Each structure stands twice: as C-alpha cells, then as structure tokens.
Amino acid sequence: MPLIEVSIARGRTPEQLRALIRELHRAAESSVGAAPENTTVIIREIEHEHWSRGNQTIAERNTAAQ
C-alpha cells in the first residue's frame, strides 16, 4: 500500500497535477507491483512565499527575475 507524498510549488494547472498523479501511480505499479486501488498519492501545493532555497523564496526569485 504505497503512500506517495509530493510537495510542489503552487502554479500548476489541474491537467498538470492530474498527469503527475497518473505517472506516480504508474511508477508505483511498475517498480514495486503496487495495485492501483492500494496506492495513495497526496500532493501539497506550497505558496511561493513559503518555499525557499539558498535563503531566497520562490516569490523573491521571481520578482528579481522581472
């Protein structure tokens, strides 16, 4: 019963998120033989102001790039 949790920066379309879910399910099936009905995927979308790397948030990087 795989539980796959993904944190991703907010901003993807519903179609992109659906594609991610589909591919994660496929990966669990092909890599460990997980049954689709036993696989759970949780996607957490993180606000750009709440995600940082190198002491700079995504929002700050986006502002600096403009």
Backbone bond lengths (Angstrom), bond angles and torsions (degrees), N, CA, C in turn:
res aa  C-N    CA-C-N  psi(-1)  N-CA   C-N-CA  omega(-1)  CA-C   N-CA-C  phi
1 M - - - 1.438 - - 1.523 109.81 -
2 P 1.334 117.80 77.03 1.456 119.51 -179.97 1.530 112.19 -63.73
3 L 1.314 114.37 139.94 1.462 122.43 170.08 1.522 105.53 -118.42
4 I 1.314 116.84 114.66 1.457 122.58 -177.66 1.519 107.61 -109.95
5 E 1.340 116.29 120.01 1.456 121.30 179.60 1.528 108.90 -115.29
6 V 1.326 115.66 131.60 1.460 121.87 -178.00 1.519 108.55 -128.56
7 S 1.318 116.08 130.97 1.465 121.19 169.61 1.517 106.71 -105.75
8 I 1.329 115.40 131.95 1.457 120.87 -176.78 1.524 108.33 -143.51
9 A 1.312 116.24 145.49 1.461 119.86 178.37 1.522 109.89 -63.98
10 R 1.315 116.49 137.31 1.462 121.99 179.19 1.535 109.07 -59.79
11 G 1.328 115.12 146.78 1.456 119.04 174.68 1.518 114.10 134.57
12 R 1.331 117.76 -4.31 1.458 119.71 177.70 1.525 109.50 -81.86
13 T 1.302 115.57 153.47 1.464 120.60 176.79 1.526 109.35 -75.88
14 P 1.324 117.17 160.40 1.468 119.06 174.97 1.529 111.94 -56.78
15 E 1.325 116.79 -34.80 1.464 120.73 179.19 1.528 111.11 -66.55
16 Q 1.318 117.00 -39.89 1.459 119.98 177.74 1.522 111.60 -65.97
17 L 1.327 116.45 -41.61 1.461 120.11 178.22 1.527 110.70 -65.23
18 R 1.312 116.99 -39.25 1.466 120.70 178.28 1.514 110.52 -63.58
19 A 1.348 116.60 -41.18 1.467 121.00 178.02 1.526 110.82 -63.13
20 L 1.318 117.10 -40.45 1.467 121.36 177.56 1.528 110.14 -61.27
21 I 1.318 117.05 -47.11 1.464 121.18 178.62 1.525 110.47 -58.55
22 R 1.317 116.56 -46.13 1.469 121.61 -179.58 1.533 110.95 -58.79
23 E 1.327 116.19 -45.99 1.461 119.85 -177.78 1.527 112.45 -69.97
24 L 1.330 117.27 -33.82 1.467 119.79 176.30 1.525 110.42 -66.48
25 H 1.333 117.01 -40.49 1.465 120.33 175.70 1.523 110.24 -61.61
26 R 1.328 117.07 -44.77 1.475 120.47 179.17 1.518 111.21 -61.09
27 A 1.323 116.68 -41.57 1.464 120.53 -179.68 1.526 111.03 -63.15
28 A 1.319 117.35 -41.75 1.468 120.80 178.85 1.528 110.42 -65.22
29 E 1.322 116.84 -40.06 1.460 120.41 179.13 1.522 111.27 -64.93
30 S 1.328 116.61 -47.63 1.468 119.71 -174.35 1.527 113.23 -77.30
31 S 1.322 117.86 -31.86 1.464 119.04 -175.34 1.520 113.97 -86.50
32 V 1.331 117.45 -36.55 1.469 119.50 -177.19 1.524 112.97 -125.75
33 G 1.323 116.71 7.32 1.458 120.23 177.74 1.516 114.41 68.95
34 A 1.331 116.76 26.81 1.467 120.77 -178.89 1.524 110.53 -69.24
35 A 1.313 115.48 138.64 1.460 120.24 174.58 1.521 108.77 -76.29
36 P 1.341 117.88 135.82 1.468 120.48 -177.34 1.523 113.56 -53.38
37 E 1.324 116.70 -38.88 1.464 119.35 -177.84 1.526 112.77 -72.15
38 N 1.318 117.22 -10.73 1.468 121.14 179.34 1.524 113.35 -104.93
39 T 1.318 117.32 2.89 1.459 121.56 -177.80 1.527 109.49 -102.34
40 T 1.322 115.10 130.22 1.464 121.59 177.77 1.521 108.81 -115.62
41 V 1.319 116.71 134.34 1.460 122.55 176.28 1.526 107.97 -121.91
42 I 1.330 115.14 129.64 1.459 121.51 176.10 1.522 107.51 -120.67
43 I 1.315 116.17 125.50 1.467 120.98 177.05 1.520 107.78 -113.18
44 R 1.321 115.11 124.97 1.464 121.02 176.33 1.525 107.54 -109.11
45 E 1.313 115.61 120.18 1.456 120.41 177.03 1.524 108.14 -92.83
46 I 1.320 115.68 126.39 1.455 122.48 -176.01 1.524 109.29 -105.81
47 E 1.316 115.98 132.43 1.468 120.58 176.73 1.530 109.98 -61.79
48 H 1.302 116.58 146.00 1.467 121.46 -178.66 1.523 112.37 -59.73
49 E 1.317 116.79 -29.82 1.467 120.73 179.20 1.528 111.99 -75.17
50 H 1.315 117.44 -13.07 1.464 121.81 -175.97 1.522 113.04 -107.05
51 W 1.332 117.80 7.99 1.456 121.37 -176.87 1.523 107.54 -126.78
52 S 1.305 116.35 119.57 1.459 118.34 -179.33 1.522 111.06 -131.48
53 R 1.306 114.58 154.87 1.460 123.45 172.83 1.519 105.97 -146.62
54 G 1.317 116.70 135.88 1.457 119.30 -178.54 1.515 112.38 63.45
55 N 1.328 116.65 32.61 1.464 123.40 178.51 1.528 113.22 61.96
56 Q 1.336 115.72 29.08 1.464 120.32 176.56 1.528 107.86 -140.40
57 T 1.324 115.93 130.29 1.465 118.71 179.27 1.523 110.42 -76.24
58 I 1.301 115.04 164.23 1.470 120.16 175.68 1.524 109.12 -60.77
59 A 1.340 116.94 -40.92 1.464 120.50 179.35 1.524 110.50 -60.17
60 E 1.333 117.09 -42.97 1.480 120.37 179.51 1.527 110.36 -65.73
61 R 1.331 117.67 -40.78 1.481 119.80 177.95 1.504 110.83 -64.09
62 N 1.350 116.62 -41.20 1.470 120.15 179.99 1.523 111.18 -63.94
63 T 1.334 116.54 -40.80 1.474 120.76 178.77 1.525 110.59 -65.21
64 A 1.319 116.60 -41.98 1.473 120.67 -178.79 1.527 111.47 -67.28
65 A 1.332 117.30 -28.65 1.464 120.75 -178.36 1.531 113.03 -77.77
66 Q 1.338 117.07 -12.76 1.474 119.52 -177.83 1.492 112.26 -80.77
